[in-house]
Amino acid sequence: MSRFKELRKNEFEKFLIHFSYPHSIKNRNNKLIGLNREGKPFTVHIKHGSSKKFPTPLVEAVARNLKVSLDEFLEWYNNEQ
C-alpha cells in the first residue's frame, strides 16, 4: 500500500513550496510559515537541532493541511527523484 514518504529537509521545503500558495513560504525563527492553496495560513514548527528528516506522519499531516492528496504527493515525489 502506498503511503506518504519520509522527506529530507530540502525535499520537505520543496514540497511546501510546490503545494502552497505561490511565493508565500517564509522561514522565521525555526518556523516555516505560508498559505495553503485556499489562502489559509499554516505554520510548521521545526525543532532546532532536530534530525534532517521529516517522518511520514508529519508529512501526511502537513499534506492534509495543504489539501494534497496521496496521488498528488506521489506524482510530485516520483518526479522529484
mmCIF file of the N, C-alpha and C atoms, coordinates in Angstrom:
data_MODEL
# 
_entry.id   MODEL 
# 
loop_
_atom_site.group_PDB 
_atom_site.id 
_atom_site.type_symbol 
_atom_site.label_atom_id 
_atom_site.label_alt_id 
_atom_site.label_comp_id 
_atom_site.label_asym_id 
_atom_site.label_entity_id 
_atom_site.label_seq_id 
_atom_site.pdbx_PDB_ins_code 
_atom_site.Cartn_x 
_atom_site.Cartn_y 
_atom_site.Cartn_z 
_atom_site.occupancy 
_atom_site.B_iso_or_equiv 
_atom_site.pdbx_formal_charge 
_atom_site.auth_seq_id 
_atom_site.auth_comp_id 
_atom_site.auth_asym_id 
_atom_site.auth_atom_id 
_atom_site.pdbx_PDB_model_num 
ATOM 1   N N  . MET A 1 1  ? 0.840  -1.171 0.000   1.00 0.00 ? 1  MET A N  1 
ATOM 2   C CA . MET A 1 1  ? 0.000  0.000  0.000   1.00 0.00 ? 1  MET A CA 1 
ATOM 3   C C  . MET A 1 1  ? 0.892  1.244  0.000   1.00 0.00 ? 1  MET A C  1 
ATOM 4   N N  . SER A 1 2  ? 0.652  2.144  -0.905  1.00 0.00 ? 2  SER A N  1 
ATOM 5   C CA . SER A 1 2  ? 1.439  3.372  -0.984  1.00 0.00 ? 2  SER A CA 1 
ATOM 6   C C  . SER A 1 2  ? 1.043  4.318  0.128   1.00 0.00 ? 2  SER A C  1 
ATOM 7   N N  . ARG A 1 3  ? 2.048  4.994  0.626   1.00 0.00 ? 3  ARG A N  1 
ATOM 8   C CA . ARG A 1 3  ? 1.832  5.969  1.686   1.00 0.00 ? 3  ARG A CA 1 
ATOM 9   C C  . ARG A 1 3  ? 2.707  7.183  1.414   1.00 0.00 ? 3  ARG A C  1 
ATOM 10  N N  . PHE A 1 4  ? 2.500  8.189  2.205   1.00 0.00 ? 4  PHE A N  1 
ATOM 11  C CA . PHE A 1 4  ? 3.383  9.342  2.135   1.00 0.00 ? 4  PHE A CA 1 
ATOM 12  C C  . PHE A 1 4  ? 4.782  8.890  2.534   1.00 0.00 ? 4  PHE A C  1 
ATOM 13  N N  . LYS A 1 5  ? 5.783  9.570  2.027   1.00 0.00 ? 5  LYS A N  1 
ATOM 14  C CA . LYS A 1 5  ? 7.173  9.188  2.258   1.00 0.00 ? 5  LYS A CA 1 
ATOM 15  C C  . LYS A 1 5  ? 7.848  10.121 3.253   1.00 0.00 ? 5  LYS A C  1 
ATOM 16  N N  . GLU A 1 6  ? 8.875  9.606  3.913   1.00 0.00 ? 6  GLU A N  1 
ATOM 17  C CA . GLU A 1 6  ? 9.729  10.439 4.752   1.00 0.00 ? 6  GLU A CA 1 
ATOM 18  C C  . GLU A 1 6  ? 10.531 11.364 3.826   1.00 0.00 ? 6  GLU A C  1 
ATOM 19  N N  . LEU A 1 7  ? 10.680 12.618 4.219   1.00 0.00 ? 7  LEU A N  1 
ATOM 20  C CA . LEU A 1 7  ? 11.376 13.587 3.378   1.00 0.00 ? 7  LEU A CA 1 
ATOM 21  C C  . LEU A 1 7  ? 12.560 14.197 4.118   1.00 0.00 ? 7  LEU A C  1 
ATOM 22  N N  . ARG A 1 8  ? 13.646 14.436 3.375   1.00 0.00 ? 8  ARG A N  1 
ATOM 23  C CA . ARG A 1 8  ? 14.766 15.191 3.919   1.00 0.00 ? 8  ARG A CA 1 
ATOM 24  C C  . ARG A 1 8  ? 14.370 16.664 3.973   1.00 0.00 ? 8  ARG A C  1 
ATOM 25  N N  . LYS A 1 9  ? 15.131 17.460 4.705   1.00 0.00 ? 9  LYS A N  1 
ATOM 26  C CA . LYS A 1 9  ? 14.771 18.860 4.917   1.00 0.00 ? 9  LYS A CA 1 
ATOM 27  C C  . LYS A 1 9  ? 14.585 19.608 3.595   1.00 0.00 ? 9  LYS A C  1 
ATOM 28  N N  . ASN A 1 10 ? 15.523 19.463 2.661   1.00 0.00 ? 10 ASN A N  1 
ATOM 29  C CA . ASN A 1 10 ? 15.385 20.192 1.395   1.00 0.00 ? 10 ASN A CA 1 
ATOM 30  C C  . ASN A 1 10 ? 14.199 19.687 0.573   1.00 0.00 ? 10 ASN A C  1 
ATOM 31  N N  . GLU A 1 11 ? 13.901 18.382 0.632   1.00 0.00 ? 11 GLU A N  1 
ATOM 32  C CA . GLU A 1 11 ? 12.723 17.841 -0.056  1.00 0.00 ? 11 GLU A CA 1 
ATOM 33  C C  . GLU A 1 11 ? 11.443 18.395 0.577   1.00 0.00 ? 11 GLU A C  1 
ATOM 34  N N  . PHE A 1 12 ? 11.433 18.482 1.906   1.00 0.00 ? 12 PHE A N  1 
ATOM 35  C CA . PHE A 1 12 ? 10.258 18.981 2.618   1.00 0.00 ? 12 PHE A CA 1 
ATOM 36  C C  . PHE A 1 12 ? 9.972  20.437 2.229   1.00 0.00 ? 12 PHE A C  1 
ATOM 37  N N  . GLU A 1 13 ? 11.020 21.242 2.148   1.00 0.00 ? 13 GLU A N  1 
ATOM 38  C CA . GLU A 1 13 ? 10.845 22.640 1.753   1.00 0.00 ? 13 GLU A CA 1 
ATOM 39  C C  . GLU A 1 13 ? 10.335 22.742 0.313   1.00 0.00 ? 13 GLU A C  1 
ATOM 40  N N  . LYS A 1 14 ? 10.867 21.899 -0.584  1.00 0.00 ? 14 LYS A N  1 
ATOM 41  C CA . LYS A 1 14 ? 10.371 21.880 -1.974  1.00 0.00 ? 14 LYS A CA 1 
ATOM 42  C C  . LYS A 1 14 ? 8.904  21.452 -2.026  1.00 0.00 ? 14 LYS A C  1 
ATOM 43  N N  . PHE A 1 15 ? 8.542  20.485 -1.184  1.00 0.00 ? 15 PHE A N  1 
ATOM 44  C CA . PHE A 1 15 ? 7.159  20.020 -1.083  1.00 0.00 ? 15 PHE A CA 1 
ATOM 45  C C  . PHE A 1 15 ? 6.240  21.173 -0.670  1.00 0.00 ? 15 PHE A C  1 
ATOM 46  N N  . LEU A 1 16 ? 6.638  21.921 0.369   1.00 0.00 ? 16 LEU A N  1 
ATOM 47  C CA . LEU A 1 16 ? 5.836  23.056 0.811   1.00 0.00 ? 16 LEU A CA 1 
ATOM 48  C C  . LEU A 1 16 ? 5.710  24.110 -0.280  1.00 0.00 ? 16 LEU A C  1 
ATOM 49  N N  . ILE A 1 17 ? 6.804  24.424 -0.932  1.00 0.00 ? 17 ILE A N  1 
ATOM 50  C CA . ILE A 1 17 ? 6.793  25.438 -1.991  1.00 0.00 ? 17 ILE A CA 1 
ATOM 51  C C  . ILE A 1 17 ? 5.890  25.006 -3.141  1.00 0.00 ? 17 ILE A C  1 
ATOM 52  N N  . HIS A 1 18 ? 5.982  23.731 -3.514  1.00 0.00 ? 18 HIS A N  1 
ATOM 53  C CA . HIS A 1 18 ? 5.200  23.237 -4.657  1.00 0.00 ? 18 HIS A CA 1 
ATOM 54  C C  . HIS A 1 18 ? 3.693  23.258 -4.396  1.00 0.00 ? 18 HIS A C  1 
ATOM 55  N N  . PHE A 1 19 ? 3.278  22.914 -3.185  1.00 0.00 ? 19 PHE A N  1 
ATOM 56  C CA . PHE A 1 19 ? 1.851  22.754 -2.909  1.00 0.00 ? 19 PHE A CA 1 
ATOM 57  C C  . PHE A 1 19 ? 1.221  23.913 -2.131  1.00 0.00 ? 19 PHE A C  1 
ATOM 58  N N  . SER A 1 20 ? 1.953  24.977 -1.904  1.00 0.00 ? 20 SER A N  1 
ATOM 59  C CA . SER A 1 20 ? 1.377  26.120 -1.208  1.00 0.00 ? 20 SER A CA 1 
ATOM 60  C C  . SER A 1 20 ? 1.097  27.247 -2.190  1.00 0.00 ? 20 SER A C  1 
ATOM 61  N N  . TYR A 1 21 ? 0.469  28.293 -1.687  1.00 0.00 ? 21 TYR A N  1 
ATOM 62  C CA . TYR A 1 21 ? 0.181  29.482 -2.494  1.00 0.00 ? 21 TYR A CA 1 
ATOM 63  C C  . TYR A 1 21 ? 1.515  30.058 -2.978  1.00 0.00 ? 21 TYR A C  1 
ATOM 64  N N  . PRO A 1 22 ? 1.624  30.445 -4.248  1.00 0.00 ? 22 PRO A N  1 
ATOM 65  C CA . PRO A 1 22 ? 2.909  30.905 -4.797  1.00 0.00 ? 22 PRO A CA 1 
ATOM 66  C C  . PRO A 1 22 ? 3.548  32.030 -3.973  1.00 0.00 ? 22 PRO A C  1 
ATOM 67  N N  . HIS A 1 23 ? 4.835  31.859 -3.711  1.00 0.00 ? 23 HIS A N  1 
ATOM 68  C CA . HIS A 1 23 ? 5.676  32.853 -3.028  1.00 0.00 ? 23 HIS A CA 1 
ATOM 69  C C  . HIS A 1 23 ? 5.222  33.170 -1.609  1.00 0.00 ? 23 HIS A C  1 
ATOM 70  N N  . SER A 1 24 ? 4.542  32.243 -0.951  1.00 0.00 ? 24 SER A N  1 
ATOM 71  C CA . SER A 1 24 ? 4.036  32.534 0.398   1.00 0.00 ? 24 SER A CA 1 
ATOM 72  C C  . SER A 1 24 ? 4.908  31.950 1.514   1.00 0.00 ? 24 SER A C  1 
ATOM 73  N N  . ILE A 1 25 ? 5.825  31.056 1.199   1.00 0.00 ? 25 ILE A N  1 
ATOM 74  C CA . ILE A 1 25 ? 6.623  30.387 2.236   1.00 0.00 ? 25 ILE A CA 1 
ATOM 75  C C  . ILE A 1 25 ? 7.708  31.329 2.767   1.00 0.00 ? 25 ILE A C  1 
ATOM 76  N N  . LYS A 1 26 ? 7.736  31.468 4.086   1.00 0.00 ? 26 LYS A N  1 
ATOM 77  C CA . LYS A 1 26 ? 8.754  32.266 4.776   1.00 0.00 ? 26 LYS A CA 1 
ATOM 78  C C  . LYS A 1 26 ? 9.346  31.409 5.884   1.00 0.00 ? 26 LYS A C  1 
ATOM 79  N N  . ASN A 1 27 ? 10.636 31.605 6.154   1.00 0.00 ? 27 ASN A N  1 
ATOM 80  C CA . ASN A 1 27 ? 11.307 30.889 7.239   1.00 0.00 ? 27 ASN A CA 1 
ATOM 81  C C  . ASN A 1 27 ? 11.574 31.896 8.350   1.00 0.00 ? 27 ASN A C  1 
ATOM 82  N N  . ARG A 1 28 ? 10.898 31.727 9.477   1.00 0.00 ? 28 ARG A N  1 
ATOM 83  C CA . ARG A 1 28 ? 11.026 32.663 10.596  1.00 0.00 ? 28 ARG A CA 1 
ATOM 84  C C  . ARG A 1 28 ? 11.211 31.903 11.907  1.00 0.00 ? 28 ARG A C  1 
ATOM 85  N N  . ASN A 1 29 ? 12.361 32.125 12.554  1.00 0.00 ? 29 ASN A N  1 
ATOM 86  C CA . ASN A 1 29 ? 12.623 31.561 13.888  1.00 0.00 ? 29 ASN A CA 1 
ATOM 87  C C  . ASN A 1 29 ? 12.274 30.074 13.986  1.00 0.00 ? 29 ASN A C  1 
ATOM 88  N N  . ASN A 1 30 ? 12.861 29.269 13.139  1.00 0.00 ? 30 ASN A N  1 
ATOM 89  C CA . ASN A 1 30 ? 12.632 27.816 13.112  1.00 0.00 ? 30 ASN A CA 1 
ATOM 90  C C  . ASN A 1 30 ? 11.176 27.455 12.823  1.00 0.00 ? 30 ASN A C  1 
ATOM 91  N N  . LYS A 1 31 ? 10.486 28.301 12.082  1.00 0.00 ? 31 LYS A N  1 
ATOM 92  C CA . LYS A 1 31 ? 9.114  28.019 11.647  1.00 0.00 ? 31 LYS A CA 1 
ATOM 93  C C  . LYS A 1 31 ? 9.038  28.278 10.148  1.00 0.00 ? 31 LYS A C  1 
ATOM 94  N N  . LEU A 1 32 ? 8.333  27.422 9.455   1.00 0.00 ? 32 LEU A N  1 
ATOM 95  C CA . LEU A 1 32 ? 8.010  27.662 8.050   1.00 0.00 ? 32 LEU A CA 1 
ATOM 96  C C  . LEU A 1 32 ? 6.560  28.119 8.019   1.00 0.00 ? 32 LEU A C  1 
ATOM 97  N N  . ILE A 1 33 ? 6.339  29.312 7.531   1.00 0.00 ? 33 ILE A N  1 
ATOM 98  C CA . ILE A 1 33 ? 5.022  29.926 7.522   1.00 0.00 ? 33 ILE A CA 1 
ATOM 99  C C  . ILE A 1 33 ? 4.602  30.136 6.076   1.00 0.00 ? 33 ILE A C  1 
ATOM 100 N N  . GLY A 1 34 ? 3.347  29.862 5.768   1.00 0.00 ? 34 GLY A N  1 
ATOM 101 C CA . GLY A 1 34 ? 2.862  30.066 4.409   1.00 0.00 ? 34 GLY A CA 1 
ATOM 102 C C  . GLY A 1 34 ? 1.357  30.005 4.333   1.00 0.00 ? 34 GLY A C  1 
ATOM 103 N N  . LEU A 1 35 ? 0.869  29.999 3.108   1.00 0.00 ? 35 LEU A N  1 
ATOM 104 C CA . LEU A 1 35 ? -0.562 29.899 2.843   1.00 0.00 ? 35 LEU A CA 1 
ATOM 105 C C  . LEU A 1 35 ? -0.817 28.641 2.025   1.00 0.00 ? 35 LEU A C  1 
ATOM 106 N N  . ASN A 1 36 ? -1.905 27.914 2.366   1.00 0.00 ? 36 ASN A N  1 
ATOM 107 C CA . ASN A 1 36 ? -2.241 26.752 1.559   1.00 0.00 ? 36 ASN A CA 1 
ATOM 108 C C  . ASN A 1 36 ? -2.900 27.207 0.255   1.00 0.00 ? 36 ASN A C  1 
ATOM 109 N N  . ARG A 1 37 ? -3.318 26.281 -0.554  1.00 0.00 ? 37 ARG A N  1 
ATOM 110 C CA . ARG A 1 37 ? -3.907 26.600 -1.866  1.00 0.00 ? 37 ARG A CA 1 
ATOM 111 C C  . ARG A 1 37 ? -5.152 27.469 -1.756  1.00 0.00 ? 37 ARG A C  1 
ATOM 112 N N  . GLU A 1 38 ? -5.840 27.370 -0.634  1.00 0.00 ? 38 GLU A N  1 
ATOM 113 C CA . GLU A 1 38 ? -7.067 28.148 -0.422  1.00 0.00 ? 38 GLU A CA 1 
ATOM 114 C C  . GLU A 1 38 ? -6.770 29.515 0.178   1.00 0.00 ? 38 GLU A C  1 
ATOM 115 N N  . GLY A 1 39 ? -5.492 29.813 0.422   1.00 0.00 ? 39 GLY A N  1 
ATOM 116 C CA . GLY A 1 39 ? -5.110 31.087 1.005   1.00 0.00 ? 39 GLY A CA 1 
ATOM 117 C C  . GLY A 1 39 ? -5.168 31.122 2.523   1.00 0.00 ? 39 GLY A C  1 
ATOM 118 N N  . LYS A 1 40 ? -5.357 29.958 3.156   1.00 0.00 ? 40 LYS A N  1 
ATOM 119 C CA . LYS A 1 40 ? -5.410 29.891 4.618   1.00 0.00 ? 40 LYS A CA 1 
ATOM 120 C C  . LYS A 1 40 ? -3.996 29.681 5.158   1.00 0.00 ? 40 LYS A C  1 
ATOM 121 N N  . PRO A 1 41 ? -3.658 30.357 6.259   1.00 0.00 ? 41 PRO A N  1 
ATOM 122 C CA . PRO A 1 41 ? -2.293 30.262 6.797   1.00 0.00 ? 41 PRO A CA 1 
ATOM 123 C C  . PRO A 1 41 ? -2.000 28.917 7.453   1.00 0.00 ? 41 PRO A C  1 
ATOM 124 N N  . PHE A 1 42 ? -0.734 28.522 7.392   1.00 0.00 ? 42 PHE A N  1 
ATOM 125 C CA . PHE A 1 42 ? -0.260 27.345 8.111   1.00 0.00 ? 42 PHE A CA 1 
ATOM 126 C C  . PHE A 1 42 ? 1.151  27.627 8.622   1.00 0.00 ? 42 PHE A C  1 
ATOM 127 N N  . THR A 1 43 ? 1.536  26.907 9.668   1.00 0.00 ? 43 THR A N  1 
ATOM 128 C CA . THR A 1 43 ? 2.869  27.033 10.255  1.00 0.00 ? 43 THR A CA 1 
ATOM 129 C C  . THR A 1 43 ? 3.399  25.640 10.551  1.00 0.00 ? 43 THR A C  1 
ATOM 130 N N  . VAL A 1 44 ? 4.654  25.392 10.192  1.00 0.00 ? 44 VAL A N  1 
ATOM 131 C CA . VAL A 1 44 ? 5.326  24.148 10.549  1.00 0.00 ? 44 VAL A CA 1 
ATOM 132 C C  . VAL A 1 44 ? 6.472  24.528 11.481  1.00 0.00 ? 44 VAL A C  1 
ATOM 133 N N  . HIS A 1 45 ? 6.414  24.038 12.722  1.00 0.00 ? 45 HIS A N  1 
ATOM 134 C CA . HIS A 1 45 ? 7.461  24.319 13.705  1.00 0.00 ? 45 HIS A CA 1 
ATOM 135 C C  . HIS A 1 45 ? 8.556  23.275 13.554  1.00 0.00 ? 45 HIS A C  1 
ATOM 136 N N  . ILE A 1 46 ? 9.796  23.747 13.454  1.00 0.00 ? 46 ILE A N  1 
ATOM 137 C CA . ILE A 1 46 ? 10.931 22.843 13.304  1.00 0.00 ? 46 ILE A CA 1 
ATOM 138 C C  . ILE A 1 46 ? 11.789 22.957 14.549  1.00 0.00 ? 46 ILE A C  1 
ATOM 139 N N  . LYS A 1 47 ? 12.001 21.838 15.228  1.00 0.00 ? 47 LYS A N  1 
ATOM 140 C CA . LYS A 1 47 ? 12.823 21.849 16.432  1.00 0.00 ? 47 LYS A CA 1 
ATOM 141 C C  . LYS A 1 47 ? 14.269 22.119 16.049  1.00 0.00 ? 47 LYS A C  1 
ATOM 142 N N  . HIS A 1 48 ? 14.889 23.057 16.743  1.00 0.00 ? 48 HIS A N  1 
ATOM 143 C CA . HIS A 1 48 ? 16.289 23.385 16.485  1.00 0.00 ? 48 HIS A CA 1 
ATOM 144 C C  . HIS A 1 48 ? 17.161 22.177 16.798  1.00 0.00 ? 48 HIS A C  1 
ATOM 145 N N  . GLY A 1 49 ? 18.031 21.825 15.867  1.00 0.00 ? 49 GLY A N  1 
ATOM 146 C CA . GLY A 1 49 ? 18.926 20.702 16.078  1.00 0.00 ? 49 GLY A CA 1 
ATOM 147 C C  . GLY A 1 49 ? 18.287 19.346 15.877  1.00 0.00 ? 49 GLY A C  1 
ATOM 148 N N  . SER A 1 50 ? 17.058 19.327 15.374  1.00 0.00 ? 50 SER A N  1 
ATOM 149 C CA . SER A 1 50 ? 16.394 18.037 15.157  1.00 0.00 ? 50 SER A CA 1 
ATOM 150 C C  . SER A 1 50 ? 17.006 17.353 13.938  1.00 0.00 ? 50 SER A C  1 
ATOM 151 N N  . SER A 1 51 ? 16.613 16.138 13.707  1.00 0.00 ? 51 SER A N  1 
ATOM 152 C CA . SER A 1 51 ? 17.170 15.388 12.584  1.00 0.00 ? 51 SER A CA 1 
ATOM 153 C C  . SER A 1 51 ? 16.828 16.085 11.274  1.00 0.00 ? 51 SER A C  1 
ATOM 154 N N  . LYS A 1 52 ? 17.524 15.717 10.264  1.00 0.00 ? 52 LYS A N  1 
ATOM 155 C CA . LYS A 1 52 ? 17.346 16.342 8.959   1.00 0.00 ? 52 LYS A CA 1 
ATOM 156 C C  . LYS A 1 52 ? 16.225 15.674 8.163   1.00 0.00 ? 52 LYS A C  1 
ATOM 157 N N  . LYS A 1 53 ? 15.496 14.731 8.783   1.00 0.00 ? 53 LYS A N  1 
ATOM 158 C CA . LYS A 1 53 ? 14.413 14.038 8.082   1.00 0.00 ? 53 LYS A CA 1 
ATOM 159 C C  . LYS A 1 53 ? 13.082 14.319 8.759   1.00 0.00 ? 53 LYS A C  1 
ATOM 160 N N  . PHE A 1 54 ? 12.058 14.402 7.929   1.00 0.00 ? 54 PHE A N  1 
ATOM 161 C CA . PHE A 1 54 ? 10.698 14.631 8.415   1.00 0.00 ? 54 PHE A CA 1 
ATOM 162 C C  . PHE A 1 54 ? 9.927  13.329 8.248   1.00 0.00 ? 54 PHE A C  1 
ATOM 163 N N  . PRO A 1 55 ? 9.427  12.757 9.359   1.00 0.00 ? 55 PRO A N  1 
ATOM 164 C CA . PRO A 1 55 ? 8.784  11.442 9.315   1.00 0.00 ? 55 PRO A CA 1 
ATOM 165 C C  . PRO A 1 55 ? 7.453  11.451 8.560   1.00 0.00 ? 55 PRO A C  1 
ATOM 166 N N  . THR A 1 56 ? 7.074  10.280 8.137   1.00 0.00 ? 56 THR A N  1 
ATOM 167 C CA . THR A 1 56 ? 5.849  10.080 7.362   1.00 0.00 ? 56 THR A CA 1 
ATOM 168 C C  . THR A 1 56 ? 4.609  10.695 8.016   1.00 0.00 ? 56 THR A C  1 
ATOM 169 N N  . PRO A 1 57 ? 4.364  10.493 9.331   1.00 0.00 ? 57 PRO A N  1 
ATOM 170 C CA . PRO A 1 57 ? 3.149  11.082 9.926   1.00 0.00 ? 57 PRO A CA 1 
ATOM 171 C C  . PRO A 1 57 ? 3.119  12.605 9.825   1.00 0.00 ? 57 PRO A C  1 
ATOM 172 N N  . LEU A 1 58 ? 4.278  13.244 9.959   1.00 0.00 ? 58 LEU A N  1 
ATOM 173 C CA . LEU A 1 58 ? 4.336  14.702 9.838   1.00 0.00 ? 58 LEU A CA 1 
ATOM 174 C C  . LEU A 1 58 ? 4.051  15.130 8.405   1.00 0.00 ? 58 LEU A C  1 
ATOM 175 N N  . VAL A 1 59 ? 4.656  14.459 7.442   1.00 0.00 ? 59 VAL A N  1 
ATOM 176 C CA . VAL A 1 59 ? 4.422  14.788 6.033   1.00 0.00 ? 59 VAL A CA 1 
ATOM 177 C C  . VAL A 1 59 ? 2.944  14.615 5.695   1.00 0.00 ? 59 VAL A C  1 
ATOM 178 N N  . GLU A 1 60 ? 2.337  13.546 6.197   1.00 0.00 ? 60 GLU A N  1 
ATOM 179 C CA . GLU A 1 60 ? 0.916  13.300 5.947   1.00 0.00 ? 60 GLU A CA 1 
ATOM 180 C C  . GLU A 1 60 ? 0.037  14.390 6.565   1.00 0.00 ? 60 GLU A C  1 
ATOM 181 N N  . ALA A 1 61 ? 0.363  14.811 7.790   1.00 0.00 ? 61 ALA A N  1 
ATOM 182 C CA . ALA A 1 61 ? -0.418 15.862 8.454   1.00 0.00 ? 61 ALA A CA 1 
ATOM 183 C C  . ALA A 1 61 ? -0.304 17.192 7.710   1.00 0.00 ? 61 ALA A C  1 
ATOM 184 N N  . VAL A 1 62 ? 0.898  17.526 7.273   1.00 0.00 ? 62 VAL A N  1 
ATOM 185 C CA . VAL A 1 62 ? 1.095  18.771 6.520   1.00 0.00 ? 62 VAL A CA 1 
ATOM 186 C C  . VAL A 1 62 ? 0.368  18.687 5.185   1.00 0.00 ? 62 VAL A C  1 
ATOM 187 N N  . ALA A 1 63 ? 0.443  17.547 4.527   1.00 0.00 ? 63 ALA A N  1 
ATOM 188 C CA . ALA A 1 63 ? -0.254 17.367 3.248   1.00 0.00 ? 63 ALA A CA 1 
ATOM 189 C C  . ALA A 1 63 ? -1.764 17.545 3.426   1.00 0.00 ? 63 ALA A C  1 
ATOM 190 N N  . ARG A 1 64 ? -2.291 17.038 4.521   1.00 0.00 ? 64 ARG A N  1 
ATOM 191 C CA . ARG A 1 64 ? -3.721 17.189 4.801   1.00 0.00 ? 64 ARG A CA 1 
ATOM 192 C C  . ARG A 1 64 ? -4.077 18.672 4.955   1.00 0.00 ? 64 ARG A C  1 
ATOM 193 N N  . ASN A 1 65 ? -3.235 19.434 5.666   1.00 0.00 ? 65 ASN A N  1 
ATOM 194 C CA . ASN A 1 65 ? -3.476 20.866 5.837   1.00 0.00 ? 65 ASN A CA 1 
ATOM 195 C C  . ASN A 1 65 ? -3.348 21.634 4.529   1.00 0.00 ? 65 ASN A C  1 
ATOM 196 N N  . LEU A 1 66 ? -2.482 21.150 3.643   1.00 0.00 ? 66 LEU A N  1 
ATOM 197 C CA . LEU A 1 66 ? -2.297 21.805 2.350   1.00 0.00 ? 66 LEU A CA 1 
ATOM 198 C C  . LEU A 1 66 ? -3.305 21.314 1.308   1.00 0.00 ? 66 LEU A C  1 
ATOM 199 N N  . LYS A 1 67 ? -4.175 20.367 1.712   1.00 0.00 ? 67 LYS A N  1 
ATOM 200 C CA . LYS A 1 67 ? -5.182 19.788 0.805   1.00 0.00 ? 67 LYS A CA 1 
ATOM 201 C C  . LYS A 1 67 ? -4.525 19.041 -0.358  1.00 0.00 ? 67 LYS A C  1 
ATOM 202 N N  . VAL A 1 68 ? -3.474 18.274 -0.039  1.00 0.00 ? 68 VAL A N  1 
ATOM 203 C CA . VAL A 1 68 ? -2.746 17.494 -1.037  1.00 0.00 ? 68 VAL A CA 1 
ATOM 204 C C  . VAL A 1 68 ? -3.146 16.030 -0.883  1.00 0.00 ? 68 VAL A C  1 
ATOM 205 N N  . SER A 1 69 ? -3.600 15.423 -1.962  1.00 0.00 ? 69 SER A N  1 
ATOM 206 C CA . SER A 1 69 ? -3.974 14.008 -1.914  1.00 0.00 ? 69 SER A CA 1 
ATOM 207 C C  . SER A 1 69 ? -2.711 13.145 -2.001  1.00 0.00 ? 69 SER A C  1 
ATOM 208 N N  . LEU A 1 70 ? -2.855 11.878 -1.624  1.00 0.00 ? 70 LEU A N  1 
ATOM 209 C CA . LEU A 1 70 ? -1.739 10.946 -1.710  1.00 0.00 ? 70 LEU A CA 1 
ATOM 210 C C  . LEU A 1 70 ? -1.267 10.816 -3.153  1.00 0.00 ? 70 LEU A C  1 
ATOM 211 N N  . ASP A 1 71 ? -2.206 10.762 -4.100  1.00 0.00 ? 71 ASP A N  1 
ATOM 212 C CA . ASP A 1 71 ? -1.833 10.635 -5.512  1.00 0.00 ? 71 ASP A CA 1 
ATOM 213 C C  . ASP A 1 71 ? -1.029 11.839 -5.990  1.00 0.00 ? 71 ASP A C  1 
ATOM 214 N N  . GLU A 1 72 ? -1.452 13.044 -5.602  1.00 0.00 ? 72 GLU A N  1 
ATOM 215 C CA . GLU A 1 72 ? -0.705 14.251 -5.980  1.00 0.00 ? 72 GLU A CA 1 
ATOM 216 C C  . GLU A 1 72 ? 0.695  14.226 -5.377  1.00 0.00 ? 72 GLU A C  1 
ATOM 217 N N  . PHE A 1 73 ? 0.772  13.820 -4.109  1.00 0.00 ? 73 PHE A N  1 
ATOM 218 C CA . PHE A 1 73 ? 2.062  13.756 -3.441  1.00 0.00 ? 73 PHE A CA 1 
ATOM 219 C C  . PHE A 1 73 ? 2.986  12.765 -4.138  1.00 0.00 ? 73 PHE A C  1 
ATOM 220 N N  . LEU A 1 74 ? 2.480  11.562 -4.403  1.00 0.00 ? 74 LEU A N  1 
ATOM 221 C CA . LEU A 1 74 ? 3.336  10.537 -5.027  1.00 0.00 ? 74 LEU A CA 1 
ATOM 222 C C  . LEU A 1 74 ? 3.790  10.945 -6.424  1.00 0.00 ? 74 LEU A C  1 
ATOM 223 N N  . GLU A 1 75 ? 2.920  11.605 -7.186  1.00 0.00 ? 75 GLU A N  1 
ATOM 224 C CA . GLU A 1 75 ? 3.319  12.091 -8.502  1.00 0.00 ? 75 GLU A CA 1 
ATOM 225 C C  . GLU A 1 75 ? 4.450  13.102 -8.365  1.00 0.00 ? 75 GLU A C  1 
ATOM 226 N N  . TRP A 1 76 ? 4.313  14.043 -7.421  1.00 0.00 ? 76 TRP A N  1 
ATOM 227 C CA . TRP A 1 76 ? 5.361  15.032 -7.179  1.00 0.00 ? 76 TRP A CA 1 
ATOM 228 C C  . TRP A 1 76 ? 6.648  14.341 -6.705  1.00 0.00 ? 76 TRP A C  1 
ATOM 229 N N  . TYR A 1 77 ? 6.512  13.426 -5.759  1.00 0.00 ? 77 TYR A N  1 
ATOM 230 C CA . TYR A 1 77 ? 7.673  12.741 -5.184  1.00 0.00 ? 77 TYR A CA 1 
ATOM 231 C C  . TYR A 1 77 ? 8.443  11.965 -6.238  1.00 0.00 ? 77 TYR A C  1 
ATOM 232 N N  . ASN A 1 78 ? 7.735  11.241 -7.078  1.00 0.00 ? 78 ASN A N  1 
ATOM 233 C CA . ASN A 1 78 ? 8.398  10.448 -8.115  1.00 0.00 ? 78 ASN A CA 1 
ATOM 234 C C  . ASN A 1 78 ? 9.064  11.338 -9.164  1.00 0.00 ? 78 ASN A C  1 
ATOM 235 N N  . ASN A 1 79 ? 8.504  12.491 -9.428  1.00 0.00 ? 79 ASN A N  1 
ATOM 236 C CA . ASN A 1 79 ? 9.126  13.433 -10.377 1.00 0.00 ? 79 ASN A CA 1 
ATOM 237 C C  . ASN A 1 79 ? 10.336 14.125 -9.775  1.00 0.00 ? 79 ASN A C  1 
ATOM 238 N N  . GLU A 1 80 ? 10.364 14.270 -8.456  1.00 0.00 ? 80 GLU A N  1 
ATOM 239 C CA . GLU A 1 80 ? 11.498 14.908 -7.773  1.00 0.00 ? 80 GLU A CA 1 
ATOM 240 C C  . GLU A 1 80 ? 12.706 13.996 -7.724  1.00 0.00 ? 80 GLU A C  1 
ATOM 241 N N  . GLN A 1 81 ? 12.460 12.692 -7.726  1.00 0.00 ? 81 GLN A N  1 
ATOM 242 C CA . GLN A 1 81 ? 13.564 11.730 -7.593  1.00 0.00 ? 81 GLN A CA 1 
ATOM 243 C C  . GLN A 1 81 ? 14.264 11.575 -8.875  1.00 0.00 ? 81 GLN A C  1 
# 
